Amino acid sequence: MKFGISTFITDLSIRPAPLGRAIEERGFDSLFIAEHSHIPVDRSSPYPGGGDLPDIYYRTLDPFVALTAAATVTERLLVGTGIALVSQRDPIHTAKGVASLDLISEGRAVFGIGVGWNREEMANHGTDASTRGRLVDERLRAIIELWTKEKAEFHGAFVDFDPVYSWPKPVQRPHPPIYVGGGRGAFPRVAELGDAWLANSVPPETLRTQIEKVRGAAGREVPVTVYAVPDTPEAIEKYAELDVERVLFYLPSDPESAALAQLDRLAEVAGRFR
């Protein structure tokens, strides 16, 4: 089982370059960062975690800029979105952003995706929350076309463009892995368009059944990465008993000195299982 780090990189947290370097130096295999383009002042969508929306949601850096900074100072670290809000992203720009990250990182990009929960944020991007699942599926299909075809075109209900040239193409073939975030409603998306399932803080007690369901839906051995797992040896022991590829520790969005101290502690926990 592999160990990675998940976090929100903000204007107040450790910068992405020293963060990426520190994560790789401590033996973690990956960095996954969250995305929010903005937070509307008037919001009725409830925060999935309950209570007030944490300040970090208001202050996230652009994920592809941040991951590029981390990629340029590392050699082995996977650099991924956890998650990119495809429901709020133009597919042509997104295809170029991911492919550029994959080129600059020499084939280490991971495209973690999701449909999102903040309806007011989506609305500012012209997205109807009631159809966001279908929209995301079309955008992913269009992105794959742009990555894999010299002359790409797509004609759907939400995405429509005649043949276009789009470079760079990704280094990874056929394209960077797509990690699909979400619960059971995302399993058909994993089956059709995903290379792995990104499970969000699913406790080990219920994860086994969900793994069986997602793999049953896909008809194959879908790799599983678990986002923001508890960072205790007892919890990790339970995840280690399951057939998951990777667990991600959550790193608070602290300034550099505090973040490095926390990484030291997390590396010690992970080291017990390597």
Secondary structure, 3 states (H helix, E strand, C coil): CEEEEEECCECCCCCHHHHHHHHHHCCCCEEEECCCCCCCCCCCCCCCCCCCCCHHHHCECCHHHHHHHHHCCCCCCEEEECCEEHHHCCHHHHHHHHHHHHHHCCCCEEEEEECCCCHHHHHHCCCCHHHHHHHHHHHHHHHHHHHHCCCEEEECCCCEEEEECCCCCCCCCCCCCEEEECCHHHHHHHHHHCCEEEEECCCHHHHHHHHHHHHHHHCCCCCEEEEEECCCHHHHHHHHCCCCCEEEEEECCCCHHHHHHHHHHHHHHHHCCC
